[in-house]
Amino acid sequence: MRSIQRAFVILFVLGISLAASARAQQSPVSQSELNDAQEWARHIHQTVPADELAAAAMTAELRQSDDPLLTLAAKYHLDAPDWLGNRIQAQAASVTLAALGDSISAGMASCASPYYYCPGNSWSTGDLPTSLRRELETSSGREVHGLLVSVPSLSMSAVPAEAFVVFLASFFGLNIERMTLLIGHNDPGVCGAPVEGQTAAFEKSYATALRILAHVARNRRAKLFVSGIVDATTLPRYAAVIPAGASQTCRELWDATGRCKVLLSHLDDPSVAARITAQITEYDDSLSRLAAGKEWVLYTPTLTNSSREGFPDPVADLSPFDCFHPSAIGQAHLGRIAWSGDAGGAGIAPFFGLELAAAAPRSAALSAPGLAPRLQKELEVWRAADTRP
């Protein structure tokens, strides 16, 4: 059996196609037009039973071997796609930062409409000067590419599939050295309807994802930053705010888009927000506890704590399209806080093993691909504001 597995591995590697140039990821991009890595993650989530993936991850952990995961990939014909071979060839030995999670990491509603995601604005893998990818480049002096596998609208139950994509991409040759995970906003008891056993199910999926990513950590000496959940229960205080560039209040935008109805349709019932905050605390406890003792994982509640303190400038920080997701400026703010920290907690720069770079001069241009002129002006306001981190 082992010889068959090894033969499959050899054929699997030889099957990588290096024939064409990598498809450029455009910004903005319709949510229905997910990038190649996101499509692969969604395909795996829909195709590979969660229990089979969890069992393979557990066996791989016990054996300290990639083979059980590769055998599962063979069973479901998860051959190396052309786009991955193209990317490996184009990026050579440069570093890749992989972003797992949901619509926040995908830059949803930060550039075009409530139903578009904007990868260039991602706080993690995006192109804004304060994204983690750009901070890593500045600090290390190396070229850093982004692998965005965060699929909008999905929950922690999909993260093992996203982790499987990261594992396979690394196995085939993509030099993934850094990873981020920000998830939980669509999970039951937060913006998803409560279900029995929701915390246990969340924890099981998270444990599976960690077992899979541990192979990337071992093979690539990769590190993972796990963020606490951004707490949406502070949003009702901004119901009367009109985000920069919008013509409606946040309350009107919530009614129009239907974002997080569990919370935002009950603005006058504080018990709803209290229940959601309690659930976020339970999920954060799981994120923290399972990360503890793993040298390659860092969990911090910095983004949770910062969100509970409130937005420094909700007019600029909230999306003008749904007043739920961060605007381009809000994404820039998330990236800066995650990297450098603030009153809500420490940043991740020391954990990533890189010296903290000096802040970019205020005269430096802040831009992102595909931004409308109005949003570009918002970024210029961000640049000029001395109160921003």
C-alpha positions in Angstrom: 0.0 0.0 0.0 2.8 2.4 0.9 4.5 1.8 -2.5 1.2 2.7 -4.2 1.0 5.9 -2.1 4.5 6.9 -3.0 3.9 6.2 -6.7 0.8 8.4 -6.5 2.9 11.1 -4.9 5.5 11.0 -7.7 2.8 11.0 -10.4 1.0 13.8 -8.5 4.1 16.0 -8.5 4.8 15.2 -12.2 1.3 16.2 -13.0 1.8 19.8 -12.2 1.3 21.8 -15.3 3.8 24.6 -16.0 2.5 25.5 -19.4 0.8 28.9 -19.0 1.3 32.1 -17.1 -0.6 32.6 -13.8 -4.1 34.1 -14.1 -4.0 37.6 -12.7 -6.4 38.3 -9.8 -8.4 41.4 -10.5 -9.8 43.8 -8.0 -12.7 44.3 -7.6 -14.0 40.8 -8.2 -17.5 39.6 -8.0 -18.2 37.2 -5.2 -19.4 34.7 -7.8 -16.0 34.9 -9.5 -13.8 33.5 -6.7 -10.1 33.1 -7.4 -8.6 29.7 -8.2 -7.6 28.9 -4.6 -11.0 29.9 -3.3 -12.7 27.8 -5.9 -10.5 24.8 -5.0 -11.3 25.3 -1.3 -15.1 25.5 -2.0 -14.9 22.4 -4.2 -13.1 20.4 -1.5 -15.6 21.7 1.2 -18.5 20.5 -1.0 -16.8 17.2 -2.2 -14.7 15.7 0.6 -16.8 14.7 3.7 -15.8 16.6 6.8 -15.4 13.4 8.8 -13.1 11.8 6.2 -10.9 14.9 6.2 -10.9 15.0 10.0 -9.9 11.3 10.2 -7.1 11.7 7.7 -5.8 14.7 9.6 -5.9 12.8 12.8 -4.1 9.8 11.3 -1.5 12.1 9.7 -0.9 13.7 13.1 -0.4 10.4 14.8 1.9 9.0 12.1 3.7 12.3 11.7 3.3 11.7 7.9 1.7 13.5 5.0 0.6 10.1 3.5 -3.0 9.9 4.9 -3.7 13.4 3.5 -2.2 12.6 0.2 -4.2 9.3 0.0 -7.4 11.3 0.6 -6.4 13.7 -2.1 -5.9 10.8 -4.5 -9.3 9.3 -3.6 -11.1 12.5 -4.6 -8.9 13.2 -7.6 -7.5 16.4 -6.3 -4.8 16.7 -8.9 -2.6 19.7 -9.0 -4.4 22.4 -11.0 -2.7 24.3 -13.8 -2.9 27.6 -12.0 -0.9 26.2 -9.1 1.9 25.0 -11.3 1.9 28.4 -13.0 2.2 30.1 -9.7 5.0 27.9 -8.4 7.0 28.5 -11.6 6.4 32.3 -11.5 7.0 32.8 -7.8 10.0 30.5 -7.5 11.5 30.8 -4.0 9.7 33.9 -2.9 7.6 33.8 0.2 3.8 33.2 0.2 1.4 34.4 2.8 -1.9 32.4 2.9 -5.1 33.9 4.3 -7.8 31.5 5.6 -11.1 32.7 6.8 -14.2 34.4 5.4 -15.4 37.6 3.7 -13.4 40.0 5.9 -10.1 38.6 4.8 -11.4 38.6 1.2 -12.0 42.4 1.4 -15.8 42.0 0.9 -17.7 45.2 0.2 -14.6 47.4 0.4 -14.5 48.6 -3.2 -17.6 48.2 -5.4 -20.8 46.8 -3.9 -22.1 44.8 -1.0 -21.8 41.7 -3.1 -18.3 42.2 -4.5 -15.1 41.1 -2.7 -11.9 43.1 -3.3 -8.7 41.0 -2.7 -6.4 44.0 -3.2 -7.9 45.5 0.0 -7.4 42.5 2.3 -5.9 43.3 5.6 -3.9 40.1 5.3 -2.8 39.3 1.7 -3.8 42.6 0.0 -1.9 45.5 -1.6 -2.6 48.3 0.9 0.6 49.5 2.6 -0.6 48.3 6.0 -1.6 44.8 4.9 0.4 42.0 6.5 1.8 41.0 3.1 3.2 44.5 2.5 4.5 44.7 6.1 6.3 41.4 5.7 7.9 42.6 2.5 9.0 45.8 4.2 10.4 44.0 7.2 12.1 41.1 5.4 13.3 42.7 2.2 11.9 39.7 0.4 9.1 39.5 -2.2 5.9 38.2 -0.5 2.9 36.9 -2.5 -0.6 36.3 -1.2 -2.6 33.1 -1.5 -6.2 34.1 -0.6 -8.2 31.0 0.2 -10.8 32.8 2.4 -14.3 32.1 1.0 -16.9 34.7 1.7 -20.1 33.6 3.5 -18.6 30.4 4.9 -17.9 29.5 8.5 -15.3 27.5 10.6 -16.8 24.3 9.1 -15.1 25.2 5.8 -11.7 26.1 7.2 -10.4 22.4 7.1 -11.0 22.6 3.3 -9.1 25.9 3.1 -6.3 24.3 5.2 -6.2 21.4 2.8 -5.7 23.7 -0.1 -2.8 25.4 1.7 -1.3 22.0 2.5 -1.6 20.8 -1.1 -0.2 24.0 -2.5 2.7 23.8 -0.1 3.3 20.1 -0.9 3.5 20.8 -4.6 6.1 23.5 -4.1 4.5 26.8 -3.2 6.7 28.3 -0.5 4.1 29.1 2.1 5.9 30.5 5.2 3.2 32.6 6.8 -0.6 32.0 7.3 -3.4 33.9 8.9 -6.9 32.8 10.1 -9.7 35.2 10.8 -13.1 33.4 11.1 -16.3 33.2 13.1 -18.6 35.9 11.9 -20.8 33.5 9.9 -20.8 30.8 12.6 -23.9 29.7 14.6 -24.7 32.0 17.4 -22.9 35.0 15.9 -24.4 35.9 12.5 -25.5 32.4 11.9 -28.6 30.9 13.6 -27.8 29.1 16.8 -27.6 25.3 16.8 -27.1 22.7 19.4 -23.5 21.9 20.0 -22.2 24.9 18.1 -19.1 25.5 20.1 -18.0 21.8 20.0 -18.5 21.7 16.3 -16.5 24.9 15.9 -13.7 23.5 18.0 -13.7 20.2 16.0 -13.3 21.9 12.7 -10.6 24.2 14.1 -8.7 21.2 15.5 -8.8 19.5 12.1 -7.5 22.7 10.3 -4.6 22.9 12.8 -3.7 19.3 12.3 -3.5 19.9 8.5 -1.6 23.2 8.8 0.9 21.5 11.2 2.3 19.7 8.1 2.9 23.1 6.4 4.6 24.3 9.6 6.8 21.2 9.7 7.7 21.1 6.0 8.1 24.9 5.5 8.8 26.2 9.0 5.6 28.2 8.5 3.8 30.2 11.2 0.1 30.8 11.7 -1.5 33.9 13.2 -5.0 33.2 14.5 -7.0 36.3 15.2 -9.8 36.7 17.7 -13.2 37.3 16.2 -14.0 40.9 15.3 -17.1 41.6 17.5 -20.0 42.7 15.4 -22.1 43.6 18.4 -20.7 47.1 18.5 -22.3 47.8 15.1 -25.7 48.9 16.5 -24.2 52.0 18.0 -23.5 53.2 14.5 -27.1 52.8 13.2 -27.4 56.6 12.5 -24.0 56.9 10.8 -23.7 57.6 7.1 -20.5 56.0 5.9 -18.2 58.1 3.7 -19.5 57.8 0.2 -22.9 56.4 1.1 -26.2 58.1 0.8 -28.0 56.0 3.5 -27.5 55.4 7.2 -26.1 52.2 8.5 -29.6 51.1 9.6 -30.9 51.6 6.1 -28.0 49.7 4.6 -28.5 46.8 7.0 -32.2 46.7 6.0 -31.3 46.7 2.3 -28.5 44.1 2.4 -29.8 41.8 5.1 -26.4 41.6 6.7 -26.3 39.6 10.0 -30.0 39.7 10.6 -29.7 37.8 13.8 -28.1 41.0 15.3 -29.0 43.9 13.1 -32.7 43.2 12.9 -32.9 43.5 16.7 -31.2 46.8 17.4 -33.4 47.6 20.3 -32.9 44.3 22.1 -29.7 44.4 24.1 -30.1 40.7 25.1 -29.4 39.7 21.5 -26.0 41.4 21.5 -25.2 40.0 24.9 -25.9 36.4 23.7 -23.7 37.0 20.6 -20.9 38.5 22.6 -21.0 35.5 25.0 -20.8 33.1 22.0 -17.9 35.0 20.5 -16.1 34.7 23.9 -16.7 30.9 23.8 -15.3 30.7 20.2 -12.3 32.8 21.1 -11.6 30.6 24.1 -11.5 27.6 21.7 -9.2 29.5 19.3 -6.9 30.4 22.2 -6.8 27.0 24.0 -6.1 24.9 20.9 -3.3 27.3 19.8 -1.6 27.1 23.2 1.6 25.1 23.3 2.1 25.2 19.5 5.2 27.2 18.8 4.2 27.8 15.2 0.8 29.3 16.2 0.0 32.6 17.8 -3.5 33.5 18.9 -4.2 37.1 20.0 -7.5 38.8 20.9 -6.2 42.1 19.6 -8.8 42.6 16.9 -11.6 41.4 19.2 -10.6 43.8 21.9 -10.1 46.7 19.4 -13.5 46.1 17.8 -15.2 46.2 21.3 -13.6 49.5 22.0 -15.2 50.8 18.8 -14.1 52.2 15.5 -11.9 55.3 15.8 -13.7 56.8 12.8 -16.8 54.8 11.8 -17.7 57.1 9.0 -14.4 56.2 7.3 -13.9 52.7 8.6 -17.2 51.1 7.7 -18.1 50.0 4.1 -20.4 52.5 2.3 -22.0 49.5 0.6 -23.3 47.5 3.6 -21.9 49.2 6.8 -21.0 45.8 8.1 -17.6 44.9 6.5 -14.6 47.2 6.8 -14.1 49.9 4.1 -10.7 50.1 2.4 -9.6 52.3 5.2 -11.1 49.9 7.7 -9.1 47.1 6.2 -5.9 49.2 6.4 -6.7 49.8 10.0 -7.1 46.1 10.7 -3.8 45.3 9.1 -2.0 48.0 11.1 -3.5 46.8 14.4 -2.8 43.1 13.7 0.8 43.9 12.8 1.7 46.5 15.4 -0.9 46.1 18.0 -2.7 48.8 20.0 -4.3 49.2 23.4 -6.3 46.1 22.7 -3.2 43.9 22.6 0.1 43.1 21.1 0.8 42.8 17.4 2.2 39.8 15.5 5.4 41.3 14.1 7.7 39.7 16.8 6.1 36.3 16.4 6.7 36.4 12.6 10.4 36.7 13.4 10.8 40.1 11.7 11.9 43.4 13.1 9.1 45.9 13.3 9.6 48.3 10.4 9.3 52.1 10.9 5.9 53.5 9.9 5.7 54.6 6.3 6.1 58.4 5.8 2.7 60.2 5.8 3.5 61.4 2.3 3.6 57.8 0.9 0.8 57.0 -1.5 -1.9 54.8 -0.2 -3.7 53.0 -3.0 -5.2 49.7 -4.1 -6.0 48.2 -7.5 -9.4 49.0 -8.8 -10.4 51.5 -6.2 -12.9 54.1 -7.2 -11.7 57.7 -7.0 -14.0 58.3 -4.0 -12.4 55.4 -2.1 -9.0 56.6 -3.1 -9.8 59.9 -1.5 -10.8 58.1 1.7 -7.3 56.5 1.7 -5.7 59.9 1.3 -7.8 61.1 4.3 -6.5 58.1 6.2 -2.9 59.0 5.3 -3.3 62.6 6.5 -5.0 61.8 9.8 -2.4 62.1 12.6 -4.6 60.2 15.0 -4.4 56.9 13.0 -1.8 54.3 14.1 
